[in-house]
Amino acid sequence: MGVPPALTVWQRIRLTLGRRRRGSGFWFGFAIEVIWPFVMWGTRLGWRGGEYLPRTGGAMLVANHVSSSDPIFDVAFGISHGRMPRFMAKSELWSIPVVKWVLGRGGHIPVYRASKRAAESFTGAIDALQRGEIVAVYPEGTYTADPTGWPMRPKNGVARIALRSGVPVIPMANWGSQNALPAEGRPKLWPKQTVSVVLGPPVDLSEFRDKPLTRTNLDAATKKIMDEVTALLVDLRGEPAPAVPFDPDAVRDRAVDASPGQTVDDRAQRPAS
């Protein structure tokens, strides 16, 4: 199917005037108001697969991550289809003024990585799902470091949340947002960049439902979820994905092993991902 067509002017006007505002909280709603013109009028935004987003009840949106602007476009998709997504975001953001108000008042979920509080992230996400919320997850943990933009090796916490909550898991692909807002640089307003958001049908995880949540099973379930995300991205990009996902931990380990003067103690003190 390829890249979806850009929204028409009439669609953008209709979505701007009639979009959902309830449930965003003041600060998150204010942020949406400020950013909305860039999303709708500063890019050639197109999407597909809205029929797969449940109109009621809890569900997970699981997406690849190519730009820090992905949540902006994914929020636009969600609220344009009647749902207000809640995001799992690294806990460090809750220490930044204004940002912490936007995230906290918007009902988003802090992720405590490499911390004794890591389990709180799972609990917060599961509680939100059981309340009937849409929770958006980027299993890579950050936007991809793969030089060609394909998904990196994912974290298996996404499968733990999915299997413990039992809600539908909807794969989502983002592409083009890395051009609209590059990792290093300002938003590109001209020429307008093509940005695509595509959803697929729910991932069938029934084979894992009655199995223990071991690392092997969680890794297998995570792979199945991310394979569906990657398949959507393959269709968007029109080219095959790498046979093996980029592994930033392996790259880091090789870099440390190749560095002169490193000691075992130095390696042990590397920050955890």
C-alpha positions in Angstrom: 0.0 0.0 0.0 3.0 2.3 0.5 2.8 5.8 1.8 -0.7 7.0 2.7 -2.0 10.1 0.9 -1.6 13.4 2.8 -4.7 14.7 4.6 -6.7 17.1 2.5 -7.2 20.7 3.5 -10.8 20.0 4.4 -9.8 17.0 6.6 -7.2 19.2 8.4 -9.8 22.0 9.0 -12.4 19.4 10.2 -9.9 17.8 12.6 -8.6 21.2 13.8 -12.1 22.4 14.7 -13.6 19.1 15.9 -10.8 17.3 17.6 -11.2 15.8 21.0 -10.1 18.0 23.9 -11.7 16.1 26.8 -9.3 14.1 28.9 -6.1 15.9 28.1 -5.7 17.9 31.3 -4.9 21.6 31.1 -1.1 21.5 30.4 -1.2 18.6 28.0 -4.2 20.2 26.3 -2.3 23.5 26.1 0.7 21.8 24.6 -1.5 20.2 21.9 -3.0 23.6 21.1 0.5 25.1 20.6 1.9 22.2 18.5 -1.2 21.4 16.5 -0.5 24.0 13.7 2.9 22.5 13.0 1.5 19.0 12.9 -1.5 19.8 10.7 -0.2 22.6 8.5 3.6 22.4 8.7 3.9 18.8 7.3 2.3 16.6 4.7 0.8 14.3 7.3 -1.0 11.2 6.2 -2.2 8.1 8.1 -3.9 4.7 7.6 -5.3 2.0 9.8 -7.6 4.1 12.1 -10.1 1.2 12.0 -7.8 -0.8 14.2 -7.8 1.6 17.1 -10.5 0.5 19.5 -13.1 3.2 20.2 -13.5 2.1 23.8 -11.5 0.1 26.3 -7.8 -0.3 27.0 -5.3 -1.1 24.3 -1.6 -0.7 23.7 -0.1 1.2 20.7 3.3 -0.2 20.1 5.5 1.8 17.7 8.9 2.3 16.3 10.7 5.5 17.2 12.6 7.6 14.7 12.3 11.1 16.1 11.5 12.9 19.4 8.5 14.3 17.5 6.9 10.8 17.1 4.6 11.4 20.1 3.4 14.6 18.6 2.1 12.9 15.4 0.9 9.8 17.3 -1.2 12.0 19.6 -2.6 13.7 16.5 -3.6 10.3 15.2 -5.1 9.2 18.4 -7.2 12.2 19.2 -8.3 12.5 15.6 -9.8 9.0 16.0 -11.4 9.7 19.3 -8.8 8.5 21.8 -6.4 10.3 24.0 -3.2 8.3 24.2 -1.1 8.1 27.4 2.7 7.7 26.8 5.3 5.8 28.7 8.2 8.3 29.0 11.6 8.2 30.8 11.3 9.4 34.4 14.0 12.0 33.9 11.5 14.2 32.0 9.5 14.6 35.2 12.3 16.7 36.6 12.1 19.3 33.9 9.9 22.3 34.6 6.8 22.7 32.4 7.5 19.3 30.8 6.7 17.6 34.1 3.4 19.5 34.2 2.5 18.5 30.7 3.3 14.8 31.3 1.9 14.6 34.9 -1.4 16.4 34.2 -1.8 14.5 30.9 -1.9 11.2 32.7 1.4 9.9 31.2 3.4 7.2 32.8 7.1 7.6 34.0 9.5 4.8 33.1 12.2 4.2 35.8 14.9 2.5 33.8 17.8 0.6 35.5 16.2 1.4 38.8 14.7 -0.4 41.8 11.5 1.5 40.8 11.3 -0.1 37.4 8.4 -2.3 38.4 6.3 0.9 39.0 6.4 1.6 35.2 4.7 -1.8 34.5 2.2 -1.2 37.3 1.4 2.3 36.1 0.9 1.1 32.5 -1.2 -1.9 33.5 -3.4 0.3 35.8 -4.0 2.7 33.0 -4.9 -0.1 30.5 -7.3 -1.6 33.0 -9.0 1.8 33.4 -9.7 1.7 29.7 -6.9 4.0 28.5 -4.8 3.8 25.3 -1.2 3.5 26.3 1.5 4.2 23.7 4.9 2.4 24.0 8.1 2.7 22.1 9.9 -0.6 23.0 13.3 0.6 21.8 13.4 3.0 24.7 14.6 6.0 22.7 14.6 6.9 19.0 16.6 4.5 16.9 20.4 4.7 16.6 20.3 2.4 13.6 22.1 4.4 10.8 19.4 3.5 8.3 16.4 4.2 10.6 15.2 0.7 11.2 14.0 -0.4 14.7 16.6 -1.4 17.2 16.5 -4.4 19.4 13.5 -3.8 21.7 13.1 -4.1 25.4 10.8 -7.0 26.5 8.9 -4.9 29.0 6.3 -4.3 26.3 5.4 -8.0 26.3 5.2 -8.1 30.1 2.7 -5.3 30.1 0.7 -6.8 27.2 0.5 -10.3 28.7 -0.3 -9.1 32.2 -3.0 -6.7 31.1 -4.5 -8.9 28.4 -5.5 -5.9 26.2 -5.2 -5.7 22.4 -1.8 -4.8 21.1 -1.9 -2.6 18.0 1.3 -2.2 16.0 2.1 1.3 14.7 4.7 2.5 12.3 6.2 6.1 12.2 8.1 7.4 9.2 9.1 10.8 8.0 9.0 12.5 11.4 12.8 12.2 11.5 12.9 14.6 8.6 10.3 17.0 10.0 12.2 17.2 13.3 15.8 15.9 12.9 17.5 14.5 16.0 20.0 17.4 15.8 18.4 20.6 14.5 15.2 22.7 14.2 11.9 21.7 12.7 11.9 21.8 8.9 9.0 23.9 7.8 9.9 24.2 4.1 9.7 22.3 2.0 7.0 20.5 3.9 8.0 17.0 5.0 5.9 13.9 4.4 5.1 12.2 7.7 3.2 8.9 7.9 1.5 7.1 10.8 0.2 3.6 10.0 -1.6 1.1 12.2 -2.0 -2.7 11.6 -4.4 -5.3 13.1 -3.9 -6.5 16.7 -1.0 -8.8 17.2 -2.1 -12.4 18.1 -0.4 -13.2 21.4 -2.7 -16.1 22.3 0.2 -18.6 22.2 1.8 -16.8 25.1 -1.3 -16.2 27.3 -0.9 -19.3 29.5 2.9 -19.4 29.6 5.1 -18.2 32.5 6.6 -14.7 32.0 10.1 -16.0 31.6 12.7 -14.1 29.7 12.5 -16.6 26.8 8.7 -16.2 26.5 8.8 -12.4 26.9 11.6 -12.1 24.3 9.6 -14.2 21.9 6.4 -12.2 22.4 8.3 -9.0 22.0 9.8 -10.2 18.8 6.4 -11.1 17.4 5.1 -7.6 18.3 8.0 -5.8 16.8 8.0 -8.0 13.7 4.5 -6.6 13.0 5.7 -3.0 13.6 8.6 -3.6 11.2 6.3 -5.2 8.6 4.3 -2.0 8.5 7.5 0.0 8.2 8.7 -2.2 5.3 5.5 -1.4 3.4 5.9 2.4 4.1 9.5 2.5 3.0 9.2 0.0 0.2 12.4 -1.8 1.1 13.4 -4.8 3.1 14.4 -4.5 6.8 17.7 -5.8 8.1 17.7 -9.5 9.0 18.8 -8.7 12.5 17.8 -5.5 14.4 20.5 -3.1 15.4 21.8 -3.7 18.9 23.1 -0.6 20.6 24.4 -2.6 23.6 26.5 -4.8 21.3 27.9 -1.7 19.5 28.8 -0.1 22.8 30.5 -3.3 24.1 32.6 -3.5 21.0 33.6 0.2 21.3 34.7 -0.3 24.9 36.6 -3.5 24.1 38.4 -1.6 21.3 39.3 1.4 23.6 42.9 1.5 24.8 43.4 1.9 28.5 40.0 0.4 29.5 40.0 -1.8 32.6 37.5 -4.3 33.8 36.4 -1.8 36.5 35.9 0.9 33.8 33.6 -1.5 31.9 31.6 -2.4 34.9 30.9 1.3 35.5 29.3 1.8 32.1 25.7 3.3 32.4 23.0 0.7 32.0 20.5 1.1 29.1 
